Amino acid sequence: MTNAAAFRAFLDEAHAALNGGDAQDAERRARAVSALVRAERDVAEYLSEFRATSENDDEEAIRAEVQRRLAAFADADRAGHAPDMLAHIAATGAAR
């Protein structure tokens, strides 16, 4: 079963719950489908971006970037920066 078919089946269950008079269950089911669709889209976008950047960088360039990010993180950690700053560095590779 494809994701689209699974989502359609889940939505059909939400419709059935609504038609059966259980609006709360219908809303819960519909919200779950919406969250799953958003998650699928986010993962697809991430993978697409990752592949696009990976294809343009060679192994040495990737290694150098990882080492630079690790050094920036370690320097900020040793300097006693707040956890939110460390999380930002880990996510972006740059201090704010």
N, C-alpha and C positions, 0 to 999 in steps of 0.2 A: 504494500500500500504506500503510495507516495504521500509526502507531507500534505499536499493540497487535498488529497482524498481523506486523510486523517482529520485535517482541520474541518473539512466539509461535514464529516461524520460527527465531530464534536459540536459543530454549530447546529446540526440537525437535532442533536440531543438537547441543546439549549432551547431550540424552538419547541420541541416536544414538551419540555418542562414549562415553558411559558403558556403553551396551549393547554396544558394540564392544570393551569392555575397557580403554579409555583414560580412566581416572578423572582423571588430571592435566589432560588436554585438556577433559574435561567440566567440571571445576571452573573452569578458566580461562574457558570460555565462559559458564558460569552467573554467575560474578563480573562479567563484562563486561556481561551483561544487567542485573544488579542495579545496577551503577553507572550505566548508561544510564537506567534507570527512575528512580533517585534524582535524576539530573540533570534529567530532564524535569519531575519534580515540583517541584524547587527553582525552575526557571525559571518554571513556571506560578504558583507562589506569589509570586515576585518581581513578575511582571507584574501579578498581581491586586492586590498591595499598592500598586504604583506607580500603577496606574489609580485605585485608591480614594483615594489621597492627591492625585493630580493633579486629580481631579474636584472636590475640595473647596477647592482653592487657585486663586486667580486668577494671572494672569501676573506681576503686580507682586509678589505675596507670594512666588512661587517665585523671582523675581529677587532679592528682598531676602534670602531664606534662602541662596541661593547666594553672594551677596556677603558675608553674615555668616560663612559657613563658610570662604570664601577668606581673609577677614581673620583669622580665628582661626588658620588654618593658617599664614599668612604671619607672624603675630606669634610663634607657637611656633617656627617655623623660624628667625626672626631671633634669638630668645632661645636658640637652640642646643639645643632639646629633641631627645631621642633619636629615631631613625627609627620605633621602635614607637609612640611618642607621636604623631608626625606621621601615621602610618598610622591610628591610632585617630581622630584629629581628621578626617582625610579621610573615614573611613567613617561616623562618627556626627555630626560637627559639634561635638563637645564634648570638652574636655580631661578627662582622668581626675582 
